């Protein structure tokens, strides 16, 4: 199941959104459609389900919706803000980065 990391703090609306990375202190800003994709990913059990709901919401073909949702999910995962595993984050040791 896709989810935001424990250290990610989202502010999501229909007009757009942002996600704060607690580790870096940086915000990732989202367009309204990217924010909708994140909300659907969080509310769905699979990316395919989120893509189906995204296609319905925006009236676009399923293939395009799947590509859009996948792009958002991969971009947030690449930034360390989201992922599909439930593994706990590694603990930091003093003076070392995990």
C-alpha positions, -999 to +999 in steps of 0.1 A: +000+000+000+013+035-009+017+059+019+036+090+030+066+085+052+062+092+089+085+122+086+063+137+058+036+162+067+010+169+040-013+199+036-036+189+008-066+207-007-085+207-040-066+239-049-031+222-045-010+213-016+025+209-001+043+182+018+069+191+045+099+168+048+107+169+085+143+157+079+153+184+054+128+212+064+119+216+028+084+218+013+074+200-019+046+220-036+019+202-055-004+213-083-041+208-078-041+176-099-010+162-081-027+170-048-058+151-059-036+121-070-020+121-035-053+122-018-066+093-039-034+073-034-038+077+004-075+067+002-070+037-020-055+003-014-037+001-047-023+025-073-046+010-099-076+018-077-064+054-073-058+057-110-094+045-117-108+071-094-085+097-109-098+089-144-134+092-132-127+125-114-110+141-144-127+123-172-095+111-188-086+077-203-075+051-178-040+047-193-034+085-189-047+085-153-025+055-144+006+073-159-002+105-140-008+088-107+024+067-112+044+098-120+032+116-088+039+084-066+074+079-081+083+116-078+074+116-041+091+083-035+123+097-052+123+126-027+119+102+002+084+115+011+065+083+002+068+046-004+050+013-005+067-005+024+058-003+061+093-007+073+102+016+102+127+044+094+163+037+104+174+054+136+200+080+134+232+078+155+247+109+168+267+127+141+258+102+114+232+104+087+210+073+080 
